[in-house]
Amino acid sequence: MKLLYFAWIREHVGTSAEEISRPDDVKTVSDLIAWLAGRGDGYATAFADTALVRAAVNQEHVDPLHPVADGDEIAFFPPVTGG
């Protein structure tokens, strides 16, 4: 599973991308966020307020209950405004 981090999320976790093996108990984006938050202080800070984190799975915006699979690319970013 490839993870991508953008903006202040990237700053907190300390990298823009990483490859991980999906833990067996991680079934959804929400599960993944909870698991990531337990990986250390930077991750805990980045994912402390899930209302401020958006996700895309395989380049499609998804909600937190969207399922994740081993070969997925998952991007995390703050809310984006347009204009």
JODAQUI-V69901 format. One record per residue. RES is the residue in one small letter. SS is DSSP state (a for helix, b for strand, c for the rest). PSI is psi in whole degrees, -180 to 180 (* if undefined). NEAR is the number of other C-alpha atoms within 12 Angstrom. Layout:
BEGIN
[[RES/SS/PSI/NEAR] [RES/SS/PSI/NEAR]]
END
This chain:
BEGIN
[[m/c/131/22] [k/b/130/25] [l/b/136/35] [l/b/138/29] [y/b/137/32] [f/c/154/26] [a/a/-135/22] [w/a/-22/22] [i/a/-45/35] [r/a/-43/25] [e/a/-41/21] [h/a/-42/24] [v/a/-19/29] [g/c/12/20] [t/c/157/20] [s/c/-19/21] [a/b/153/20] [e/b/155/19] [e/b/133/18] [i/c/160/20] [s/c/127/19] [r/c/122/26] [p/c/147/18] [d/c/-33/13] [d/c/0/16] [v/c/106/23] [k/c/-24/21] [t/b/170/27] [v/a/-42/34] [s/a/-44/28] [d/a/-41/25] [l/a/-43/37] [i/a/-45/39] [a/a/-41/25] [w/a/-44/24] [l/a/-41/31] [a/a/-24/23] [g/c/3/18] [r/c/-6/16] [g/c/175/17] [d/a/-44/15] [g/a/-44/20] [y/a/-42/28] [a/a/-41/20] [t/a/-45/25] [a/a/-36/34] [f/c/18/36] [a/c/-40/21] [d/c/96/17] [t/a/-17/27] [a/a/-18/16] [l/a/9/20] [v/c/129/30] [r/b/157/33] [a/b/151/37] [a/b/135/30] [v/b/122/30] [n/c/44/22] [q/c/22/17] [e/b/128/15] [h/b/135/21] [v/b/165/22] [d/c/169/21] [p/c/-21/25] [l/c/4/19] [h/c/136/24] [p/b/152/24] [v/c/150/33] [a/c/166/25] [d/c/-40/22] [g/c/6/16] [d/c/153/25] [e/b/123/27] [i/b/124/38] [a/b/139/33] [f/b/134/45] [f/b/160/32] [p/c/166/23] [p/c/144/18] [v/c/136/14] [t/c/151/6] [g/c/173/4] [g/c/*/3]]
END
